[in-house]
């Protein structure tokens, strides 16, 4: 994940209601300078949407989100994704991620969950839900005992605190859905989404 996200400190977390929205949405985000896209597997439109983006928007770095089962790990590989993101981390999922051909970013919200992931060889984690689980203060407290671990906080991250997160040496990138809100996608307001992406990327420099 560190190599993959090098130079990409913001990941757009996307929920698709219609697969027809996938390509224009991805093009708007990329035009705004945001290339790392995480399409959550929460809707029926997600699989076709991911496939469409990978085929038609080659500039995008596309991953699946809300990966919770070994079947979804296999699906992500079959779709041609670059990475996978999970909200949590069962041992079965961690093992499947080890065997996968693309990296898994497992989700953790406690030190014990992180240490369990480390036993499986993981050093990069999604911190979720970041805002509800201690946020910046929690991540600061982990720098001393776990200097080799990096995090991608998601949940409660926005323009009001993205700078605080990215200032931490153990934050690899941040994930956020505010760049691609469902309402704007539903109304196909691609120019506004492009502007949101551009503004968000500017906060990461």
C-alpha positions as CSV (number, residue, x, y, z in Angstrom):
1,X,0.0,0.0,0.0
2,X,2.8,2.4,0.7
3,X,4.3,2.0,-2.8
4,X,0.8,2.2,-4.3
5,X,-0.3,5.3,-2.5
6,X,3.1,7.1,-2.8
7,X,2.1,10.7,-3.9
8,X,-1.6,10.0,-3.3
9,X,-2.4,11.2,0.2
10,X,-6.2,11.3,-0.3
11,X,-8.4,8.3,-1.2
12,X,-11.9,9.1,-2.4
13,X,-14.4,6.7,-0.8
14,X,-17.2,6.2,-3.3
15,X,-20.7,4.6,-3.0
16,X,-22.4,4.0,-6.3
17,X,-26.2,3.9,-6.7
18,X,-25.9,3.4,-10.4
19,X,-23.1,1.9,-12.5
20,X,-23.8,4.5,-15.1
21,X,-22.4,7.1,-12.8
22,X,-19.1,5.3,-12.3
23,X,-17.1,6.6,-15.3
24,X,-18.2,10.3,-15.3
25,X,-17.6,10.4,-11.5
26,X,-14.1,8.9,-11.8
27,X,-13.3,11.3,-14.7
28,X,-14.4,14.2,-12.5
29,X,-12.3,13.1,-9.6
30,X,-9.2,12.5,-11.8
31,X,-9.7,15.8,-13.5
32,X,-9.6,17.4,-10.0
33,X,-6.3,15.7,-9.3
34,X,-7.6,12.8,-7.2
35,X,-6.6,9.4,-8.7
36,X,-6.9,7.0,-5.8
37,X,-10.5,5.7,-5.7
38,X,-12.1,3.2,-3.3
39,X,-15.5,2.0,-4.5
40,X,-17.4,0.4,-1.7
41,X,-19.0,-3.0,-2.2
42,X,-22.2,-1.8,-0.5
43,X,-24.5,-1.6,-3.5
44,X,-25.5,-3.7,-6.5
45,X,-24.0,-1.2,-8.8
46,X,-20.5,-1.5,-7.3
47,X,-19.1,-4.4,-9.3
48,X,-20.1,-3.2,-12.7
49,X,-19.0,0.3,-11.7
50,X,-15.5,-0.8,-10.7
51,X,-15.2,-2.7,-14.0
52,X,-16.3,0.3,-16.0
53,X,-13.8,2.6,-14.3
54,X,-10.9,0.2,-14.7
55,X,-11.7,-0.2,-18.4
56,X,-12.4,3.5,-19.3
57,X,-10.4,5.6,-16.8
58,X,-6.9,4.2,-16.8
59,X,-5.5,7.1,-14.8
60,X,-7.5,6.0,-11.8
61,X,-6.0,3.8,-9.1
62,X,-9.1,1.7,-8.3
63,X,-9.7,-0.4,-5.3
64,X,-12.7,-2.0,-3.6
65,X,-13.9,-1.0,-0.2
66,X,-16.0,-2.7,2.5
67,X,-14.3,-6.0,1.6
68,X,-15.5,-8.3,4.4
69,X,-15.3,-11.9,3.0
70,X,-12.8,-14.1,1.2
71,X,-15.2,-14.1,-1.8
72,X,-14.9,-10.4,-2.0
73,X,-11.1,-10.7,-2.0
74,X,-11.3,-13.0,-4.9
75,X,-13.8,-10.8,-6.7
76,X,-11.5,-7.8,-6.3
77,X,-8.7,-9.6,-7.9
78,X,-10.9,-10.9,-10.7
79,X,-12.1,-7.3,-11.4
80,X,-8.5,-6.1,-11.9
81,X,-8.4,-3.8,-8.9
82,X,-5.1,-2.4,-7.6
83,X,-6.0,-2.8,-3.9
84,X,-8.7,-3.7,-1.4
85,X,-9.8,-2.0,1.8
86,X,-11.7,-3.7,4.7
87,X,-13.5,-2.0,7.6
88,X,-12.3,-4.7,9.9
89,X,-9.9,-7.6,10.1
90,X,-10.9,-11.2,10.8
91,X,-8.1,-13.8,10.7
92,X,-9.8,-15.4,7.7
93,X,-9.7,-12.1,5.8
94,X,-6.1,-11.4,6.9
95,X,-5.0,-14.8,5.6
96,X,-6.9,-14.3,2.3
97,X,-5.1,-10.9,1.9
98,X,-1.8,-12.6,2.4
99,X,-2.5,-14.9,-0.5
100,X,-3.9,-12.3,-2.8
101,X,-2.2,-10.8,-5.7
102,X,-3.1,-7.2,-4.7
103,X,-2.6,-5.5,-1.3
104,X,-5.3,-5.5,1.4
105,X,-5.6,-2.6,3.8
106,X,-7.3,-4.1,6.8
107,X,-9.3,-2.0,9.1
108,X,-8.6,-1.6,12.8
109,X,-9.9,0.5,15.6
110,X,-7.9,-0.9,18.6
111,X,-4.3,-1.6,19.5
112,X,-5.1,-5.3,19.9
113,X,-6.6,-5.5,16.4
114,X,-3.5,-3.8,15.0
115,X,-1.1,-6.2,16.8
116,X,-3.1,-9.1,15.5
117,X,-2.7,-7.8,12.0
118,X,1.0,-7.4,12.5
119,X,1.3,-11.0,13.4
120,X,0.0,-11.7,9.9
121,X,2.7,-9.4,8.4
122,X,0.6,-6.3,7.9
123,X,2.2,-2.9,8.6
124,X,-0.4,-0.6,6.9
125,X,-3.9,-0.3,8.3
126,X,-7.2,1.5,7.7
127,X,-8.1,3.3,11.0
128,X,-11.9,3.2,11.1
129,X,-14.0,4.8,12.3
130,X,-11.3,7.3,13.0
131,X,-13.4,10.2,14.4
132,X,-15.3,7.9,16.8
133,X,-12.2,6.1,18.0
134,X,-9.8,8.8,19.1
135,X,-8.8,10.4,15.8
136,X,-5.6,12.3,15.7
137,X,-4.9,11.9,19.4
138,X,-5.1,8.1,19.2
139,X,-2.8,8.0,16.2
140,X,-0.3,10.2,17.9
141,X,-0.2,7.8,20.9
142,X,0.9,5.0,18.6
143,X,3.9,6.7,17.1
144,X,6.2,5.7,19.9
145,X,5.4,2.0,20.5
146,X,4.7,1.2,16.8
147,X,7.0,3.4,14.6
148,X,6.9,1.1,11.6
149,X,3.1,1.1,11.3
150,X,1.2,3.4,8.9
151,X,-2.5,4.3,8.9
152,X,-5.1,5.5,6.5
153,X,-7.8,7.1,8.8
154,X,-11.3,7.1,7.4
155,X,-14.6,8.1,9.0
156,X,-15.0,11.6,10.4
157,X,-12.2,13.0,8.2
158,X,-13.0,16.2,6.3
159,X,-11.7,19.6,5.3
160,X,-11.8,20.6,9.0
161,X,-9.2,18.1,10.1
162,X,-7.5,16.6,7.1
163,X,-4.4,18.7,7.7
164,X,-4.1,17.5,11.3
165,X,-4.1,13.9,10.1
166,X,-1.7,14.3,7.3
167,X,0.8,16.1,9.5
168,X,1.3,12.9,11.5
169,X,4.3,10.8,10.4
170,X,2.4,7.6,10.8
171,X,-0.4,8.6,8.4
172,X,0.1,7.3,4.9
173,X,-3.1,8.8,3.5
174,X,-6.6,9.7,4.5
175,X,-9.9,8.4,3.1
176,X,-13.0,10.5,2.7
177,X,-16.5,10.4,1.2
178,X,-17.1,14.1,1.3
179,X,-15.4,14.6,-2.1
180,X,-18.0,12.5,-3.8
181,X,-21.3,12.9,-1.9
182,X,-24.2,10.7,-2.9
183,X,-26.4,13.7,-3.5
184,X,-24.1,15.3,-6.1
185,X,-23.6,11.9,-7.8
186,X,-27.3,11.4,-8.0
187,X,-27.8,14.8,-9.6
188,X,-24.8,14.2,-11.9
189,X,-23.1,17.4,-10.8
190,X,-19.7,16.4,-12.1
191,X,-18.2,19.9,-12.2
192,X,-19.0,20.4,-8.5
193,X,-17.3,17.1,-7.7
194,X,-14.3,18.0,-9.7
195,X,-14.0,21.2,-7.7
196,X,-14.4,19.4,-4.4
197,X,-11.6,17.1,-5.5
198,X,-9.3,19.9,-6.5
199,X,-9.9,21.7,-3.3
200,X,-9.3,18.6,-1.2
201,X,-6.1,17.7,-3.1
202,X,-4.8,21.3,-2.4
203,X,-5.2,20.6,1.3
204,X,-2.9,17.6,1.0
205,X,0.1,19.6,-0.2
